[in-house]
Amino acid sequence: MNKQNDKEKDEEKIKPALKIQLKSLTDLIRMAFFNAARNHGLNFLFFKDKEKDELILGFLTGVSGYYKLWGVPMFFYVPLEKEPKNMNFIKYSSKEEIEKWEFTKSTREVTKWNYLPVIQLAEKPIFF
């Protein structure tokens, strides 16, 4: 079998995720970190949608037990104007009404920050 047939079979098996575009990158990051705390981890996904010529940063999650007993798959995302530098991780802190985040190359031992990885995909995932 060739790769095209395999990809078509995968697309038949995997239903598309509900795509939800958020207003800002800060909203996406805030939502991701609180979702990660509830669900024991999360990865940001970064890819280029060649059809729309957009850079996309988002994360995949779901509402379990809701849709056909398996959950509703949801992909929360924002389009980016350019690829961020030092995009291996996003560090986030929200203390005393101050919310901060930034892209970073590595994690540090300082506990005032929480970190989530950014995974760069080779191509747009079939659920998008």
Contacts in CASP RR format, 6 or more apart in sequence:
PFRMAT RR
TARGET T0000
AUTHOR 0000-0000-0000
METHOD contacts of the structure
MODEL  1
MNKQNDKEKDEEKIKPALKIQLKSLTDLIRMAFFNAARNHGLNFLFFKDK
EKDELILGFLTGVSGYYKLWGVPMFFYVPLEKEPKNMNFIKYSSKEEIEK
WEFTKSTREVTKWNYLPVIQLAEKPIFF
7 126 0 8 1.000
10 126 0 8 1.000
11 126 0 8 1.000
14 126 0 8 1.000
14 127 0 8 1.000
15 73 0 8 1.000
15 127 0 8 1.000
16 127 0 8 1.000
16 128 0 8 1.000
17 60 0 8 1.000
17 73 0 8 1.000
17 74 0 8 1.000
17 75 0 8 1.000
17 127 0 8 1.000
17 128 0 8 1.000
18 72 0 8 1.000
18 73 0 8 1.000
18 74 0 8 1.000
18 75 0 8 1.000
19 74 0 8 1.000
19 75 0 8 1.000
19 77 0 8 1.000
19 128 0 8 1.000
20 74 0 8 1.000
20 75 0 8 1.000
20 76 0 8 1.000
20 77 0 8 1.000
21 77 0 8 1.000
21 78 0 8 1.000
21 79 0 8 1.000
22 28 0 8 1.000
22 31 0 8 1.000
22 76 0 8 1.000
22 77 0 8 1.000
22 78 0 8 1.000
24 78 0 8 1.000
25 57 0 8 1.000
25 78 0 8 1.000
25 80 0 8 1.000
26 99 0 8 1.000
26 101 0 8 1.000
27 78 0 8 1.000
28 57 0 8 1.000
28 58 0 8 1.000
28 59 0 8 1.000
28 76 0 8 1.000
28 77 0 8 1.000
28 78 0 8 1.000
29 90 0 8 1.000
29 92 0 8 1.000
29 101 0 8 1.000
30 92 0 8 1.000
30 94 0 8 1.000
30 99 0 8 1.000
31 76 0 8 1.000
32 42 0 8 1.000
32 44 0 8 1.000
32 58 0 8 1.000
32 59 0 8 1.000
32 76 0 8 1.000
32 90 0 8 1.000
32 116 0 8 1.000
33 92 0 8 1.000
33 114 0 8 1.000
33 116 0 8 1.000
35 42 0 8 1.000
35 59 0 8 1.000
35 61 0 8 1.000
36 42 0 8 1.000
36 116 0 8 1.000
39 61 0 8 1.000
41 116 0 8 1.000
42 59 0 8 1.000
42 61 0 8 1.000
42 116 0 8 1.000
43 59 0 8 1.000
43 116 0 8 1.000
43 117 0 8 1.000
43 118 0 8 1.000
43 119 0 8 1.000
44 57 0 8 1.000
44 58 0 8 1.000
44 59 0 8 1.000
44 90 0 8 1.000
44 116 0 8 1.000
44 117 0 8 1.000
44 118 0 8 1.000
44 119 0 8 1.000
45 56 0 8 1.000
45 57 0 8 1.000
45 58 0 8 1.000
45 59 0 8 1.000
45 60 0 8 1.000
45 118 0 8 1.000
45 119 0 8 1.000
45 121 0 8 1.000
45 125 0 8 1.000
46 55 0 8 1.000
46 56 0 8 1.000
46 57 0 8 1.000
46 58 0 8 1.000
46 83 0 8 1.000
46 87 0 8 1.000
46 118 0 8 1.000
46 119 0 8 1.000
46 120 0 8 1.000
46 121 0 8 1.000
47 55 0 8 1.000
47 56 0 8 1.000
47 120 0 8 1.000
47 121 0 8 1.000
47 122 0 8 1.000
47 123 0 8 1.000
47 124 0 8 1.000
47 125 0 8 1.000
47 128 0 8 1.000
48 54 0 8 1.000
48 55 0 8 1.000
48 56 0 8 1.000
48 123 0 8 1.000
48 124 0 8 1.000
49 55 0 8 1.000
49 56 0 8 1.000
49 124 0 8 1.000
49 128 0 8 1.000
50 123 0 8 1.000
50 124 0 8 1.000
51 124 0 8 1.000
54 79 0 8 1.000
54 80 0 8 1.000
55 79 0 8 1.000
55 80 0 8 1.000
55 81 0 8 1.000
55 82 0 8 1.000
55 83 0 8 1.000
56 77 0 8 1.000
56 78 0 8 1.000
56 79 0 8 1.000
56 80 0 8 1.000
56 124 0 8 1.000
56 128 0 8 1.000
57 77 0 8 1.000
57 78 0 8 1.000
57 80 0 8 1.000
57 118 0 8 1.000
58 75 0 8 1.000
58 76 0 8 1.000
58 77 0 8 1.000
58 78 0 8 1.000
59 75 0 8 1.000
59 76 0 8 1.000
59 77 0 8 1.000
60 73 0 8 1.000
60 74 0 8 1.000
60 75 0 8 1.000
60 127 0 8 1.000
61 73 0 8 1.000
61 74 0 8 1.000
61 75 0 8 1.000
61 76 0 8 1.000
62 71 0 8 1.000
62 72 0 8 1.000
62 73 0 8 1.000
62 74 0 8 1.000
63 71 0 8 1.000
63 72 0 8 1.000
63 74 0 8 1.000
64 70 0 8 1.000
64 71 0 8 1.000
65 71 0 8 1.000
66 72 0 8 1.000
73 127 0 8 1.000
75 127 0 8 1.000
75 128 0 8 1.000
84 103 0 8 1.000
85 103 0 8 1.000
86 103 0 8 1.000
86 104 0 8 1.000
86 105 0 8 1.000
87 103 0 8 1.000
87 118 0 8 1.000
87 120 0 8 1.000
88 103 0 8 1.000
88 104 0 8 1.000
88 105 0 8 1.000
88 106 0 8 1.000
88 117 0 8 1.000
88 118 0 8 1.000
89 103 0 8 1.000
89 104 0 8 1.000
89 105 0 8 1.000
89 106 0 8 1.000
89 107 0 8 1.000
89 115 0 8 1.000
89 116 0 8 1.000
89 117 0 8 1.000
89 118 0 8 1.000
90 101 0 8 1.000
90 102 0 8 1.000
90 103 0 8 1.000
90 104 0 8 1.000
90 115 0 8 1.000
90 116 0 8 1.000
90 118 0 8 1.000
91 101 0 8 1.000
91 102 0 8 1.000
91 104 0 8 1.000
91 107 0 8 1.000
91 113 0 8 1.000
91 114 0 8 1.000
91 115 0 8 1.000
92 99 0 8 1.000
92 100 0 8 1.000
92 101 0 8 1.000
92 113 0 8 1.000
92 114 0 8 1.000
92 115 0 8 1.000
92 116 0 8 1.000
93 99 0 8 1.000
93 100 0 8 1.000
93 101 0 8 1.000
93 112 0 8 1.000
93 113 0 8 1.000
93 114 0 8 1.000
94 100 0 8 1.000
95 112 0 8 1.000
103 118 0 8 1.000
104 115 0 8 1.000
107 115 0 8 1.000
END
